[in-house]
Amino acid sequence: HETIAQYPGRLDTPPLAYIKPGKP
């Protein structure tokens, strides 16, 4: 599993706060 900090924008398990920068 990749680190969301390195791969933002992925809808996997991280909170929307981390997804927002990559995928609005």
MARZAKOL-74849 format. One record per residue (C-alpha): x, y, z; residue number from 1; residue in one letter. Coordinates in nm, 3 decimals. Example, Ala and Ser with C-alpha at 12.3 -4.5 7.8 and 13.67 -1.06 7.14 Angstrom:
BEGIN
<<1.230, -0.450, 0.780>, 1, 'A'> <<1.367, -0.106, 0.714>, 2, 'S'> 
//
This chain:
BEGIN
<<0.000, 0.000, 0.000>, 1, 'H'> <<0.143, 0.335, -0.105>, 2, 'E'> <<0.180, 0.630, 0.131>, 3, 'T'> <<-0.091, 0.888, 0.063>, 4, 'I'> <<0.164, 1.158, 0.145>, 5, 'A'> <<0.359, 1.048, -0.162>, 6, 'Q'> <<0.059, 0.959, -0.376>, 7, 'Y'> <<-0.220, 1.210, -0.306>, 8, 'P'> <<-0.546, 1.184, -0.494>, 9, 'G'> <<-0.607, 0.815, -0.430>, 10, 'R'> <<-0.941, 0.707, -0.288>, 11, 'L'> <<-0.835, 0.413, -0.077>, 12, 'D'> <<-0.858, 0.458, 0.300>, 13, 'T'> <<-0.709, 0.798, 0.395>, 14, 'P'> <<-0.940, 1.086, 0.499>, 15, 'P'> <<-1.069, 1.342, 0.249>, 16, 'L'> <<-0.820, 1.589, 0.393>, 17, 'A'> <<-0.543, 1.390, 0.222>, 18, 'Y'> <<-0.741, 1.314, -0.094>, 19, 'I'> <<-0.841, 1.678, -0.152>, 20, 'K'> <<-0.497, 1.802, -0.276>, 21, 'P'> <<-0.486, 1.537, -0.549>, 22, 'G'> <<-0.856, 1.486, -0.619>, 23, 'K'> <<-1.106, 1.760, -0.536>, 24, 'P'> 
//
